Amino acid sequence: MAEALETGIDRRVAYGTTIIGAAAFVLIATWLVPWEPVPGGMPDAVAPDSVFKRGQIQRAEDFARWARVWGWSALAVSLAVACWLGFTDRGRRLVDRLPGPWWVQVILTVAALSLIGRIATLPFSIANRLLELDVGLTTSSWPAWALDVVKGELVSIVSTSIAVLVLVGIARRWPRSWTAIAGGVLAVFVVLASFVYPVLVEPLFNTFTPLENGSLRAQILELAEEEGVEVEDVLVADASRRTTTLNAYVSGFGGTRRVVLYDNLVEGVSEDQALSVVAHELAHARHDDVLIGTSLGAAGALVGVGLLGLAFGAAERRGGRRVGDPRSVPMVLALAALATVLVLPVQNGISRRIEARADVDALAATEDSSAFAALQRRLAVRSLADPTPPEWSHWWFGSHPTVLQRIALARSAKVR
């Protein structure tokens, strides 16, 4: 068990860290987030029956209803498990049983709690996969799906362990001022993770090959040059081995930036529709939207660590655990899980505006609103996207405008 720490958190440092992080977040959001991405405002969503057949609407709504049931159930159970372990003695007792010095206990605690949470929510993941299999949204075998789950869990455990080790280690070394130091270090960690993810994590889940020379590749590179986006290569990901949905994205930064197309996008849509997707992603790159999100995440890390310090400071005054004690890890993870859900409306509200700006730019770059609208319809039909999700659900969980809003944007003369 870790030795007792003699001094407590300096609340002034914790308040200062929180205020600086919040001020940075507000400044970055005010300066860089496109709060009015559509000239004249977002048009009203088009009527569902003007885009989809009744059977398509019914099928999408039925799928989305059950997908929300399984997704929300998994979220509720994961939060309940995290709170049960974090705010009771169960988590502390678990840590006490783990061997090794403090840093080994931290790693083992993160791994154990992650696996407990994964096992608790596994029935809902299986139910959702069965649903996707039933409607034809997934093509992978059960062993391949299980391997992806294991890979995802390992990535989560490694990244979370690094963050928590930094937090606990700094709290042990600087027990009064750890909030400012750990907040700064974790903000840097957020930035580094954004650069490392495309290089280390993406290849774990997909194999990438260069798009063969031809009309599509030439048009993509030409469009990137016109938009002023430096692109090193155009790659194709073997996504069809896992999913039937269509997608593309721009990965990397500067000289390592790559346009990545799903193989089923290359094979399943016309070139003008594929270019519409690419134009949207190039708009993200041109506006450095990944860097904007990363900067906001770094500022959010400062706020989160500052609030964590205030929470543990209050616990310390009542004789509770300190962050420098490995037995505090379950509580840290529980608070992080709750905070992650609570900030989703802010995070997704910003995301929807950034996505809308990318749509506007894509329409302007391609000057082909018909291809854009046709693509959005095709994407929605292939992925069984709910055309009319519950408003509160979309406000809380929706990272993009709805398909009916995006088609309305394409039909609007305001962006032509």
N, C-alpha and C positions, 0 to 999 in steps of 0.2 A: 504494500500500500504506500502511496506517495506520502512524503513527510509533510507535516503541517506547515502552512505558509503563515508568516508572522504579521504581514500587513495586508490591509484591504485596499479596494479600488478607490482611487481618487475620483469622486463624482464629478469634479470640475473638468477633469480630462475627458471623462465619458460624455458629459454634456457638450464639451467643445468638439469632440469627434463627431457626435451626432449632428451638431449645428453646421459644421464645416461640410460634412457629407451632404446634408440636405440642401445647403446653399449651392454646392457644386452641381447637384442634380437639377435644381431649379434653373440655374444659369445655363447648363448644357441643354436642357429641354427647351427653354425659352429661345435660345439662340439657334439650335440646330434641328429641332423637331418641326416638321411642316404642319402647323396647326390648322392651316387652311390649304390643303393640298390640291383641291379642285377649284379652279377659278369660278367664283360665283356660288360655291357650295356644292356639296354632293347632291346629285339629283335623287329624286324619290325612286325607290326600287320599282322595277317593272312588275307587272302581274305574273304570277307563276305560270298560269295557263297560256301566256303569250310566248313562253320559252319551252315548256315541257308538256308532254302528254300527261293526261290524268294518271295513267298507270305508272309513269316514271315518277311522278310526284308521290304517289302512294308508296311505291317501293322505297324511295329515298327516305320518306318520313318514317316508315316502319323500321328500316335499318337504323336510322339515327336515334329513334326512341330507345331501342334495345342497346345500342352502343353507349348512349348516355347512362342507361341503367347500370351497365357493367362498369363504365368508367367512373361514374360518381360513387358507386359502391366501393370500388377499389380505393378511391381517394379517401372516403370516409373511414374505411377499415385501416388504411395506412396511417392516417392521422390519429385514430384511436389507439393503435398499437404504439405509435411514437410517444403519445402522451402518457399512456399506461407505463411505459418503461422510463420515460423522462421525468415524470412528476410524482412518481412513487418510489418506494425503496427497491422495487424489482430491478431497475437498471443498476443501482448501486451494488446490489448483491451479485448481479452478473459480473460486474467489473472486478469485484473482490475475488471472484473465483478464477480470474484469468492470470496466467503466469507472466513473469518477466518484469523488467523495469517499466517506468511510466510510459515511455514511447511505444513499447511493445503492447502494453495494455490499451493504449489509444487505438492502435491499428486493429487489434483483435476486437475491440469494442465496436468500432465502426463496421468491421466485417460482420460481426455477429448480429448487430442491430439491422444492418442492411438485409442479411439473409432471412432474419425473422420477419421483417416487413415484406420481403418478396414471397416467402412461403405463405404468409397470411393472405396476400392478394392474388396468389397464383390461381385459385379457382375462378376469379373474375377474368384474369388474363386468358385462361383456357376457354371460358365461355365466350369471350369476345373473339377469340380466334375461330371457334366453331361457327360463330355468326358470320365472320368474314369468309370462311370456307363455304358456308351455305349459299352466300350471294356471289361467290366467285371473285372476291377482292384479293385473295392471296393465292399464291401458286407454290409456295415452299412446302417441303415435307415437314412432318413433325420433328424429326431429328435436326433439320436445318433451322427450324424455328427455335428449338431448345438451345442450339448452339448460339444463335443471336441473342437469346435471353441471357445466357451465361456471359457472353462477351460484354453485353451492356451492363450487367451487374458488376463485372470486374472493373470496367472503366469507371463506374460510379464509385466503387469502393476505393480505387486508387486515388481519384481526384478528391473525394471527400476526406480520405485519410491525410492527404497532403495538407489540405486546408485546416483540418482540426489539429494536426501536429503543430503547424505554425501557430495556431491560436493558443493551444495549451502550453507549448514551449515558451512562447513570449510571455504569457501570463505567469509562468513559473520564474522567469528571469527578471521581469519587471512587474511585480504584482500590483503596483499602484498605477502605473501609467501604461499598462498593456493595451488599453483600448486604442490609443492613438497609434502605437507602433504596429500592433496587429492589424488595425484597420488599413494603414498604409501598405503593409506587406501584402495583405489579401487583395487590396485594390490592384496592386501590380500583378498578383497571381491571376486575377480575372483577365487582365490584358494579355498576359503571356498565354493563357489557355486559349484565347481566341486565335492566336497565331499558330499554336501547336496543334489544335484540333484537326485542321484539314490535312496535316502532314502525318500525324500519328494515329488518329482515331478513324477517320473516314475509310482508309484502306482496310480496316478490320472487318468492315461490313460489305464492301463492294470491291470488285475488280474493275480497273479503269483501263481502257484502250483508246488510242487516238481515233477521232472520227476520220474516216477515210476521205481522201481528197475528192472533191466534187462540188456541186452547186451549193449545197447547204453549208458546208464548211467555209466556202469562199464568201457566201453572203453573211455568215456570222462574223467572220474576221473583218469584213468590210463595214458592217454595222458597228462593231466595236471601235474601229478607227474613226468612223463618223461621230460616235458619241464620246470620243476622247478617252476611251478605256483601254489601257494596256493589257493585252491578253497573251499569255505565254503559249497556251495550247487549247484545243477543243477536244474534250474527252467524252467517252461514252461509258456509263456505269451499267453493270449487268443487273439492273434492278428487277428485271422481269422474272428472275429466279425467286423473288420474294413477293412481288406485288403486281397487280394489273393497273394500278394508278399511274398517271403520267406526270412527269415533273422535270425540272431543270434548275440549275443554280450556278452561281458564280462563287468559286472557292479561292482562298488565298488572298495575298496582298501584293501590290506593286508588281515586281517582276515574276512572282510566283503565281499570279492570278490565272485561274483556268475556268473556262466555261465547261460545265458538266451537264450532259444530257442523259436522261434515262434512255436505255435502248428501246423500250417500248414507245417512247415519244418519237424517236427517230423513225421507227418503223410504222407507227400507228397514226400519224397526222400528216397533213400536207406541209410543204416547206413554209408557206406563208404563216401557218398557225405555229409551227415550231419557232419561226423568227419572232412571233409575238411573245412567246414565252421568254426567249433569249433577250429581247429588248427590255422586258420587265426586269430581268435579273441584271442586265447591264446598267439599268437605271440605278439599282441599288449600289452597284460598284461605283458609278459616277458620282453619286452623292455620299459615298463612304458610309453607307448605312450600317455596315457591320461595325465600323469604328464608332459610330454614334451610339449604337447599342452597347458596345463594349465600354465606352466612357460612362454611360449611364449606369451600367452594371458595376463599374469600379466605384462610382460615387455611392451607389446603393450599398456596396460592401462596407464603406465607411459608416453609413447610417446604421446598417445592421449590427456592426461590431459595437458602435456606440450605445445602441439600445440594449444590446446583450450585456454590456458592462453595467448599465443602469439596473437591469433586471437582476443580475448577479450581485450587484452592490446591495440591493434591497434584501436579497436572500442572505447575504453575509451578515447583515445587521440582525437577522433573526437566527443566526447560528447555522445557516445553511452552507452548502458546498461552494467552493471557489473554482473558477475556471482552470486554475493551475493544477487541480486535482483530477486525475483521470476519471474519477467517479462522477464528474460533472458532465462527461461527454453525452450520456443519454439525454440530459436536460438541454444541452446545447443543440443537439440534433432535433429534439422535439420543438424547440422554439424556432429553429430554422425552417422546419416543415410547415409550421403554422404561418410563419411570416411569408413563405413562398406562395401559399395560397391566398393570403390576404392582399398581397401586392399585385396579384394577377390583373385586376381591373385597370390599374395604372399602366402596367407593362403592356397589356394587350390594347389598351386605348391608344398608346403611342404607336404600337405596331400597326394598327389599322390605318393610321394616318400616313405612316411611312409607306405601307403597301399601296395606298391610294395614290400617293405621289408617283410611285413606280409605274402604276397603271397609266396615269396621265402621260408620263414621259414615253412609255411604250407606244401608246396611241399616236403621240406626236412623231416619234422616230420612224415608225413603220407606215404611218398615214393609211392604215388599213383597219378601220373599226369593224368591218365585217368579219375579218379573220379573227380579231380579238374576241368578238362576241361568240363566234362559232366555237372558238377554242374553249372559252369559259363554259359554254354549254356542254361540250364534249367532256371536259374535265369533271364537271359536276355529275354527269351521267355515269362516267366510269367509276368515280369514287363514291357514288351514292350520297353526295353532299345534300344535306337538308336545305331546300331552298328557302324555308321560312322557319329558322330555329327560334325557340323562345327568346324574347328580347333580353331578359335578364341573363340567360345563359350565354348569349352572344356577347353581351356587355362584359361578362366576367371571364369567359373562356375563349372568345373569338379573336384570333390574331389577324384575320383578314376581313375585308368587307364581304358581305354575303354575295353569292353568285348573282342574285337578282340586282344588287346594287352595282356590281361590276359591269353587268350587261347594260344597265341603265346609263352608266358612265360612257360606255362605247356608243350608245345611241344618241347621247347628248351632243349637240353642236358646240357646246362650250369648250370641248377639248380638241376640236378638229381644226 
